[in-house]
Amino acid sequence: MTAACAAAALTMGLAASTALAETPSWCGPNEASLALLDGFGGNSWRLVTTASGAEEAAKCPSITQYEYADGQGDTQKAISDINSMAARGINAMVVFGDAGPAVLPALTNAHRAGTIVVPYRVNVGGEEGVNYAKFIGSSFFEDGVSWGNWIKEILPEGGNLLFLSGPAGNSQGIDELAGMKSVLDDKYVFINPEPFAVTNWDPSLTQQVLSAEIAKNDKIDVIVSDFGPSLVGALPVFAEFGRSIPALATSDGNSLSCFWEQNKEANPDFKLFTVATGNDNVRLAVQWAVALATGGTPPAEEIFKAPVFENSVTGEPNPVTCRPDLPGSIYLSAEMADDAQAKAVGQ
């Protein structure tokens, strides 16, 4: 089943139960159509996020039509999808603009044509009220603060840190680094190239980068990564060097939690701290788009703040949580039920 079909089926399946639930304040009385557009929808994080967006939209009975489009990693297709939804008269669209400012002209045209346009998570440039109705960001700076505070707790005397992020220059990694540096002093040395080691969030490249860094650095006290599941295939490299996996500050994923459960005994330094990977960022964006399109009350929040999820040292707010009976490619921090996530990723 395609992500679009799955999202549509989920929306229709939830519609009947929505009427029985209390209508949220962000759902107004005016009927409207809503579209969720991805620049790239082809990984498990996007599949769960897409299903979460559909689930959130289904809470509002005023949304009478729900559409989904996947840009498939092709900037021109993503732009075409935006133009097409606007031309069809879709009242509101929530957009994950993977291509960044490249999609801004299409968003601006849709906005000027009267569509409620809400880009989220990825900075597309422009400004609210001119190029789109509202931008719903994610506080990556706060993720960095959370990681930094934990690192101080487990290494009060300082240590060597290896920070891995996505593509070169991505704003997420830069913001996270700023958050870490706001709480960590010079006793904490980043041994990676400035501002972070580039992995493109790709598991195979992550393994190459990590192998090279292990070979170069005799002492790595903490690895920080903003996409934890991408590390699962790379962390066994430490055993090849006869070293324990070090402490890890990252984002959650069922595959990572289960890897920790399986390898903690053989790796005495392997502490794990995660923040929520952020699938529910889409829910806040949907709430804003629906509120503006239906005459509802907009949410109080404009930025999604990922909560701390797991801490293997204190167990607060949760111990490391593994569901070996479910796919590794789900995210237990997400609001969506675990079994529903498994269906969303097709397993």
C-alpha positions as CSV (number, residue, x, y, z in Angstrom):
1,M,0.0,0.0,0.0
2,T,1.3,3.5,-0.9
3,A,1.7,6.1,1.8
4,A,-1.0,8.1,0.1
5,C,-3.5,5.2,0.2
6,A,-2.5,4.3,3.7
7,A,-3.1,7.9,4.9
8,A,-6.4,8.0,3.1
9,A,-7.5,4.7,4.6
10,L,-6.5,5.8,8.0
11,T,-8.4,9.0,7.7
12,M,-11.6,7.3,6.6
13,G,-11.2,4.7,9.4
14,L,-10.9,7.3,12.0
15,A,-13.6,9.6,10.7
16,A,-16.4,7.5,12.3
17,S,-14.9,7.6,15.7
18,T,-14.0,11.3,15.5
19,A,-17.7,12.2,15.7
20,L,-17.9,10.5,19.0
21,A,-14.9,12.3,20.5
22,E,-14.9,15.8,21.7
23,T,-14.0,18.2,18.9
24,P,-10.7,19.9,19.6
25,S,-10.7,23.7,19.9
26,W,-8.4,24.0,16.8
27,C,-11.2,22.5,14.7
28,G,-13.5,25.2,13.6
29,P,-17.1,25.0,12.1
30,N,-16.1,25.8,8.5
31,E,-15.6,22.8,6.2
32,A,-12.3,22.6,4.4
33,S,-9.9,20.3,2.5
34,L,-6.4,19.6,3.6
35,A,-3.3,18.2,1.9
36,L,0.0,16.9,3.4
37,L,2.9,17.2,1.1
38,D,6.3,15.6,1.6
39,G,9.4,16.5,-0.3
40,F,10.5,12.9,0.3
41,G,8.3,10.3,1.9
42,G,10.2,7.1,1.4
43,N,11.6,6.1,4.8
44,S,10.0,4.8,8.0
45,W,10.2,8.2,9.8
46,R,8.1,9.8,7.1
47,L,5.7,6.9,6.9
48,V,4.9,7.2,10.6
49,T,4.8,11.0,10.4
50,T,2.5,10.8,7.4
51,A,0.1,8.5,9.3
52,S,0.3,10.8,12.3
53,G,-0.7,13.8,10.2
54,A,-3.7,11.9,8.9
55,E,-4.6,10.7,12.4
56,E,-4.5,14.3,13.6
57,A,-6.6,15.7,10.7
58,A,-9.2,13.0,11.3
59,K,-10.0,14.5,14.7
60,C,-11.7,17.4,13.0
61,P,-15.0,16.6,11.3
62,S,-14.8,19.9,9.4
63,I,-12.1,18.4,7.2
64,T,-14.1,16.8,4.4
65,Q,-11.2,15.9,2.1
66,Y,-7.7,14.8,2.9
67,E,-4.9,14.4,0.3
68,Y,-1.3,13.4,0.4
69,A,1.6,13.8,-2.1
70,D,5.2,12.5,-2.0
71,G,7.8,14.5,-3.9
72,Q,10.0,11.3,-3.9
73,G,13.2,13.3,-3.3
74,D,12.7,15.2,-6.6
75,T,12.5,18.9,-6.1
76,Q,10.7,19.5,-9.4
77,K,8.0,17.0,-8.4
78,A,7.7,18.5,-5.0
79,I,7.1,21.9,-6.6
80,S,4.6,20.4,-9.1
81,D,2.7,18.8,-6.2
82,I,2.4,22.2,-4.4
83,N,1.2,23.8,-7.6
84,S,-1.2,21.0,-8.3
85,M,-2.9,21.1,-4.9
86,A,-3.3,24.9,-5.2
87,A,-4.8,24.6,-8.7
88,R,-7.2,22.0,-7.5
89,G,-8.5,24.4,-4.8
90,I,-7.3,22.6,-1.7
91,N,-8.0,24.9,1.1
92,A,-4.9,24.2,3.3
93,M,-1.6,22.4,2.9
94,V,1.0,21.3,5.4
95,V,4.4,21.0,3.7
96,F,7.6,19.3,4.7
97,G,9.9,21.3,2.3
98,D,12.9,19.0,2.1
99,A,14.3,21.2,-0.7
100,G,14.3,24.3,1.5
101,P,14.1,27.7,-0.2
102,A,13.8,26.0,-3.6
103,V,10.1,25.4,-2.9
104,L,9.4,28.9,-1.6
105,P,8.2,30.4,-4.9
106,A,5.6,27.6,-5.2
107,L,4.5,28.1,-1.6
108,T,4.3,31.8,-2.2
109,N,2.1,31.5,-5.2
110,A,-0.2,29.1,-3.4
111,H,-0.4,31.6,-0.5
112,R,-1.2,34.5,-2.7
113,A,-3.9,32.4,-4.4
114,G,-5.7,32.0,-1.1
115,T,-4.5,28.6,0.1
116,I,-3.6,28.3,3.8
117,V,0.1,27.2,3.5
118,V,1.9,25.8,6.6
119,P,5.5,24.6,6.0
120,Y,7.0,22.9,9.0
121,R,10.3,21.6,10.5
122,V,12.6,22.5,7.5
123,N,13.4,26.2,7.0
124,V,12.1,27.2,3.6
125,G,13.0,30.9,3.9
126,G,10.5,33.7,3.4
127,E,8.3,35.1,6.1
128,E,4.9,34.6,7.6
129,G,2.0,36.5,6.0
130,V,4.0,37.2,2.9
131,N,5.1,33.8,1.6
132,Y,2.9,31.5,3.7
133,A,0.4,31.6,6.6
134,K,2.5,30.0,9.4
135,F,5.8,28.2,9.8
136,I,5.9,25.5,12.5
137,G,9.5,24.8,13.5
138,S,11.1,22.4,15.8
139,S,13.4,23.4,18.6
140,F,16.6,21.6,17.7
141,F,18.4,24.0,20.0
142,E,16.5,22.5,22.9
143,D,17.5,19.0,21.8
144,G,21.1,20.2,22.0
145,V,20.5,21.6,25.5
146,S,19.0,18.3,26.6
147,W,21.9,16.3,25.3
148,G,24.4,18.7,26.8
149,N,22.9,18.6,30.3
150,W,23.0,14.8,30.2
151,I,26.6,14.8,29.1
152,K,27.5,17.0,32.0
153,E,25.7,14.6,34.4
154,I,27.6,11.5,33.2
155,L,30.9,13.3,32.5
156,P,31.2,16.1,35.1
157,E,35.0,16.4,34.4
158,G,34.6,16.8,30.6
159,G,35.5,14.5,27.7
160,N,35.7,13.9,24.0
161,L,32.5,14.3,22.0
162,L,31.8,13.1,18.5
163,F,28.9,14.9,16.9
164,L,27.3,13.3,13.8
165,S,24.5,15.1,11.8
166,G,23.1,15.1,8.3
167,P,24.0,17.0,5.1
168,A,26.8,19.6,5.2
169,G,25.5,22.9,6.6
170,N,22.0,21.6,7.6
171,S,20.4,24.0,10.0
172,Q,19.2,21.3,12.3
173,G,22.8,20.2,13.2
174,I,24.0,23.8,13.5
175,D,21.1,24.6,16.0
176,E,21.7,21.4,18.0
177,L,25.4,22.3,18.3
178,A,24.6,25.8,19.5
179,G,22.3,24.2,22.1
180,M,25.0,21.9,23.4
181,K,27.6,24.6,23.5
182,S,25.2,26.8,25.5
183,V,25.6,24.3,28.5
184,L,29.0,22.7,27.8
185,D,32.3,24.5,28.5
186,D,35.8,24.0,27.1
187,K,36.3,20.8,29.1
188,Y,34.1,19.1,26.5
189,V,36.0,18.8,23.2
190,F,34.3,18.1,19.9
191,I,36.7,15.9,18.0
192,N,34.7,15.9,14.7
193,P,35.3,18.3,11.9
194,E,33.4,21.7,12.4
195,P,30.5,21.9,12.9
196,F,29.8,18.2,12.7
197,A,30.7,15.0,10.9
198,V,28.6,14.8,7.8
199,T,26.6,11.5,7.4
200,N,23.6,12.7,5.3
201,W,21.6,10.6,7.9
202,D,22.5,7.6,5.7
203,P,23.3,4.4,7.6
204,S,26.1,3.3,5.2
205,L,27.8,6.6,5.2
206,T,27.4,6.8,9.0
207,Q,29.3,3.5,9.3
208,Q,32.1,4.8,7.1
209,V,32.4,8.1,9.0
210,L,32.3,6.4,12.4
211,S,34.9,3.8,11.4
212,A,37.2,6.6,10.3
213,E,36.7,8.6,13.5
214,I,37.3,5.5,15.7
215,A,40.6,4.9,13.8
216,K,41.7,8.5,14.3
217,N,40.6,8.9,18.0
218,D,41.8,6.7,20.8
219,K,39.3,8.3,23.2
220,I,35.6,8.9,22.3
221,D,33.5,9.4,25.5
222,V,30.2,10.3,23.9
223,I,28.7,10.1,20.4
224,V,25.9,12.6,19.7
225,S,23.7,11.9,16.7
226,D,20.5,13.6,15.6
227,F,19.1,10.4,14.0
228,G,19.8,7.5,16.4
229,P,18.5,4.6,14.2
230,S,21.1,5.4,11.6
231,L,23.8,4.3,14.1
232,V,22.6,0.8,14.6
233,G,24.6,-0.6,11.7
234,A,27.7,1.4,12.6
235,L,28.1,0.9,16.3
236,P,29.4,-2.7,16.1
237,V,32.5,-1.2,14.5
238,F,33.8,-0.5,18.0
239,A,34.1,-4.3,18.6
240,E,36.4,-4.5,15.6
241,F,38.7,-2.1,17.4
242,G,38.4,-3.9,20.7
243,R,36.6,-1.0,22.4
244,S,33.3,-0.6,24.2
245,I,30.6,1.4,22.6
246,P,30.6,4.8,24.4
247,A,27.7,6.8,25.8
248,L,25.2,7.8,23.1
249,A,23.0,11.0,23.1
250,T,20.6,10.9,20.2
251,S,17.0,10.6,19.1
252,D,14.9,7.5,19.6
253,G,14.0,4.5,17.5
254,N,12.9,1.0,18.3
255,S,15.8,-0.5,16.4
256,L,18.3,1.5,18.5
257,S,16.6,0.7,21.8
258,C,16.6,-3.0,21.0
259,F,20.2,-2.8,19.9
260,W,21.1,-1.3,23.3
261,E,19.2,-4.1,25.1
262,Q,21.1,-6.7,23.1
263,N,24.6,-5.1,23.6
264,K,24.6,-3.3,27.0
265,E,26.2,-6.2,28.8
266,A,29.2,-6.5,26.5
267,N,29.7,-2.8,26.4
268,P,30.1,-1.3,29.9
269,D,30.4,2.3,28.7
270,F,27.2,2.1,26.6
271,K,24.8,4.5,28.3
272,L,21.9,5.8,26.2
273,F,19.9,9.0,26.3
274,T,17.3,9.9,23.7
275,V,14.9,12.7,22.8
276,A,11.8,12.0,20.8
277,T,12.6,11.8,17.1
278,G,9.8,14.3,16.4
279,N,7.1,12.5,14.3
280,D,4.5,14.6,16.2
281,N,5.9,17.8,14.8
282,V,3.4,17.2,12.0
283,R,0.5,17.2,14.5
284,L,1.2,20.8,15.5
285,A,1.4,21.9,11.9
286,V,-1.9,20.1,11.0
287,Q,-3.6,21.8,14.0
288,W,-2.5,25.2,12.8
289,A,-3.5,24.6,9.2
290,V,-6.9,23.2,10.2
291,A,-7.5,26.1,12.7
292,L,-6.8,28.7,10.0
293,A,-8.8,26.9,7.4
294,T,-11.9,26.1,9.5
295,G,-12.1,29.1,11.8
296,G,-10.8,27.2,14.9
297,T,-8.6,28.5,17.7
298,P,-5.0,28.2,16.8
299,P,-2.7,26.3,19.2
300,A,-0.7,28.2,21.8
301,E,2.5,26.6,20.6
302,E,4.3,27.6,17.4
303,I,7.4,25.5,17.8
304,F,7.5,21.7,18.4
305,K,9.6,20.8,21.4
306,A,10.7,17.2,21.4
307,P,10.5,15.8,24.9
308,V,13.3,13.8,26.5
309,F,12.3,10.1,26.0
310,E,14.8,7.6,27.4
311,N,17.6,7.6,30.0
312,S,19.4,4.4,30.7
313,V,21.1,5.9,33.7
314,T,18.2,7.2,35.7
315,G,15.2,5.6,33.9
316,E,13.6,9.0,33.8
317,P,11.3,9.9,32.2
318,N,11.5,6.4,30.7
319,P,14.0,3.5,30.8
320,V,15.2,2.3,27.4
321,T,12.2,0.8,25.8
322,C,12.4,-2.0,23.2
323,R,9.5,-3.7,21.5
324,P,11.2,-6.8,19.9
325,D,7.7,-8.0,18.7
326,L,7.4,-4.9,16.5
327,P,9.4,-3.5,13.6
328,G,12.7,-1.7,14.4
329,S,11.5,1.1,12.1
330,I,9.0,2.6,14.5
331,Y,9.4,5.3,17.1
332,L,8.0,4.6,20.5
333,S,8.1,8.3,21.5
334,A,5.4,9.1,18.9
335,E,1.8,9.6,20.0
336,M,0.6,7.1,17.4
337,A,-0.1,3.6,18.9
338,D,2.8,1.2,18.4
339,D,0.7,-1.3,16.5
340,A,-0.6,1.4,14.2
341,Q,2.9,2.5,13.5
342,A,3.8,-1.1,12.5
343,K,0.9,-1.0,10.0
344,A,2.0,2.4,8.7
345,V,5.5,1.1,7.8
346,G,4.0,-1.9,6.2
347,Q,5.1,-4.6,8.6
